[in-house]
Amino acid sequence: MSGSAAPGSSPVRPSAGLAARTWSVVAVPLVVTVLSVLLGAVIMLFSELLVPGHPFDWGLPLTAYGALVNGAVGRPEAIVSTLVYSTPLVFGGLAVGFGFKAGLFNIGAQGQFLVGALGAVMAGVALANAPAPIAITLAAIAGLVAGGIWGFIPGFLKAVSGAHEVVSTIMMNYIAVQLLAALVSGPLKVPRSPSPVTFDVGNAAFPIILGPNGHLGILLAVIAALFVWWLLYRTTWGFEIRSVGANRDAARYAGMRPKLITVATMTFSGCLAGLAGTSVLLGVTHTMTSSFGTTVGFDSIAVALLARSNPLVIVPAAVLFGGMRAGAGLMQIKAQIPVELVDVLQATILLFLVTSPVLRRVLRVSSPGAGQPGEDLGVASVDAQAAAI
Amino acid sequence: MDITPLVNGLYAIPLLGLVFQAIGYLVAVLPPNSSSIMSQATPLALAALCGVLCERSGVVNIGIEGTMLASAFTAWVVGVALNPMFSADPSPVFGITIPLLLALAAAILVAVAISALHAWLSISLRVDQIISGTIINIAAAGVTGYLDQLISKNSPAGAGEFVQFTPPAALTNLPGVGWIFAMFLEQGPIGMSVIVFIIGAQIWLFRSRWGLRTRAVGEHPRAAETVGIDVIRLRYRNVLIGGMFAGLGGAFLSIEATNSFQLGMTNGRGFIALAAMIMGRWTPIGAFASALLFATFLQLGQLINISPPGGDLGVVMGAIPAQFFDAIPYILTIVILAGVVGRSVSPAADGVPYERESAT
């Protein structure tokens, strides 16, 4: 009863059989997704009881899921729309996952997203009439830098004073919301406009490269995933980041500087989340209103956890959640299920995911990891010293 | 002696004048609003108390935010559902009705259930406690958002709310100290009980056997187990009791401070409470004092909009966007974390899952 199998006592990993090894990798994500879909169906049936006046319909979950899938991949335009929804989630998932690799939990993706979009719109509006290649490049860099600054602050505070990044990044999220509201209803507002809205970014908008609305950001997101993978697994800096995440003290004795790595990781993580905001602003909205805000922050955490922070797995994980967001609208129209069901599904996926030690025992599959707590989430060991929150 | 010329002279010095004006503004505006400040502090103090109980036994709980949100929603929904079924008049004291009591009970029950989930994940499964808490926050935001969408289709009536106690005017009008009575007595039942819980928890934590054991388990679980303390059970118990306070704080938001539920209405209070707990050095009374400080800033953000200061100070503050004052509590949280955390020492085993020595 005292918990999952202790390190060392976990079943020996089967050395033979490709099928068995594949199963041990995919079993948990697969079972978790199936369980969540089933639980989602139960929730839908239950929620019919909350809205009186309709005859009870046992087939409602099927209708809803059908509409969800149809809205996500039913037509070529729907697939493009799924990719558009997935783009910020790839950047955001990379941001959160990159932090995990160094043992840092960047819950501030939401704030860095907003500030990144803010940086992109400020530069974009200023460069609206400049030649497109220059305008796009500079606006994207502005978004990247703005997000990086928003990630640097909590990273710096953590390195210097030990302020835990979880609380400080969350506070930075709330501050970002106020900053955005102050700027959009103040200096950035279109004069004499009835509602707070900025000018259009004009030439700085991402060009459409796919279908009706598939913008350049889709391509950039894939490149970013490859770049982060290369950075983490093929460079010295990536090795140091993973070493600090695996064991802070050992990394220090080996001559690395964990504090410097902390600041650099949080800054780079902020840059990635800033690009998420940039991709939405330059690719989709082109202007910013004071209600500019999405669920990208929370979704990114879910993506990173589901993909166990692996940069290449983050792409399909982001497409899964992006598809759910893209299809949710059709689900609401066809089955009168609020789009917020996607949030519930996401939460149940995460909940089942953290209970995977239990699932593994039930399914009798051994772990692909080293048998440590958190292995199923790909989160580096918690820095015990930093747990002071 | 008339000090007006002296005060005017002080006000005339630039910058120093602004400081004096600011102090004058605070002295003028804060005591009459002591009751509202206490109302702001109530959910913070209850959440911080939850944090103290969890972390003193070695469990980090950043899911307090989600726990409070879920119990705020539960209290409101149960109130809405039960209100039409009971027609009895509210009691003259606190406006207590049967639906409200049931709503409160349901809120606490839900909070304890969520805390049990956190305890199971972080103590038994030894999942990273921060991940577990974050998932609770995401799940609470998602589920309340979904259910709120469904329920608002029925355009529900109000859930009812606890009413503030009105202390005798003779007491609250006392010169000099009247505002203190107003602060603690001009409250609903939850707001008034906070100070009792805080003092009770302080005594319990530092003067009782259970308190001693809690601190021992938080500092050195292995040693505690050696002398026969059941570490796992004690951690479970503390997290569950802490959950009750988080539930109380959530219910306060939806059926005492207001009579409504809004999406994400906890607005980061669960996280600010953690900063208050750290600043209060993991003691209930310290956490309460820090919660009062945060509450003062939360309330000031509103007061500045309602009754802005006059004079030069008003001119200076008028030039600052209103959003800045709304952001102050969050900025303050970061500053306090960065400034205090180094000197404020957490329980040694805080956040470290405990694994029993294997039986031989």
Interface residues (C-beta under 8 A of the other chain):
Chain A: M1 S2 G3 S4 A6 I43 S47 L50 V51 P52 F105 I107 I153 P154 L157 V160 S161 G162 A163 H164 V166 V167 S168 I170 M171 M172 Y174 I175 Q178 L179 A181 A182 G186 F298 I301 A302 L305 P338 E340 L341 D343 V344 Q346 A347 T348 L350 L351 V354 T355 P357 V358 P373 G374 L377 V379 V382 A384 A387 A388 I389
Chain B: V60 I62 L121 S124 L125 R126 V127 D128 Q129 I130 I131 S132 T134 I135 I138 A139 A141 G142 V143 G145 Y146 L147 Q149 L150 I151 K153 N154 I232 N267 G268 F271 L274 A275 I278 P321 A322 Q323 F324 D326 A327 Y330 I331 T333 I334 L337 A338 G339 V341 G342 S346 D350 G351 V352 P353 E355 R356 S358
